[in-house]
Amino acid sequence: MVLAAGLGLRMRPLSARRPKPLIDVAGISLLDRVLDRLEAAGVTDIVVNAHYLADQIVDHVAARIHESSTPGARHVCRQRARIRVSVETERLETGGGVALALPLLGDSPFFVINGDVLWLDGRRPALNRLADVWNESAMDALLLMQPTSIAFGYDGEGDFLIGGDGRLHRRSNGETTPHLFSGIQILSPRLLADAPASPFSLNLVYDRAAAAGRLFGIAHDGHWFHVGTPADLAQAEAEIARLQPILTAP
């Protein structure tokens, strides 16, 4: 599932007439970057939620699906996925959006990715690394954690500590931790089986999983960018341009 229903207020004026996930970074929209990664990982069924300017998300997904079937298109070589849009008539927040889409997501664990997250893979694709580590018997949630020391554009205090066994522990007030949540994860549907009927944050189910010892994380070994504002976006594009020759070198 791709979370694309936010208002993107800090990205204005760029998001005043366009949902933040449809804003281009180095010529490719944030949403397309996420969808490309999912398809490259072999995902064949994707749900995108939408609320703010939802019609634009719906139209973009429809155009992408059409492009996928057009010979010579940019995406023609990728694994084609069925992509459906879950339109929310009210803001449900992250947890409420996933809970609403559960009937479309099925009974198996699934990726959940923020529609405005921007990352570059390390030695192996991050989504494949998460899938390899996932342990159904031990985990309800597996989060990709980004080292704060190499999080481009981030100056916060982190989110979780990663224990020696991979379990995550939320930082205490006033504490600084070396990792932040990247916005990329695998969740088990059982974690949302008794979800509230009202809007709620995924933080609610993270805390529930942590209390049961079933919240885990692994550290990302590639680049990650904070793109909350137009200034962040410009800096990220400049950094990607700087990195591209290095990443594509033989």
Secondary structure, DSSP 8 states (H G I E B T S, - for coil): -EE-----GGGTTTTSSS-GGGSEETTEEHHHHHHHHHHHTT--EEEEEE-TTHHHHHHHHHHHHHHHTSTT-TTTTS---EEEEEE-SS--HHHHHHHHHHHHH-SS-EEEEETT-EEE--SS-HHHHHHHH--TTT-SEEEEEEEGGGEET--S--SEEE-TTSBEEE--TT---SEEEEEEEEE-GGGGTT--SS---THHHHHHHHHTT-EEEEE--SEEE---SHHHHHHHHHHHHHHHHHHT--
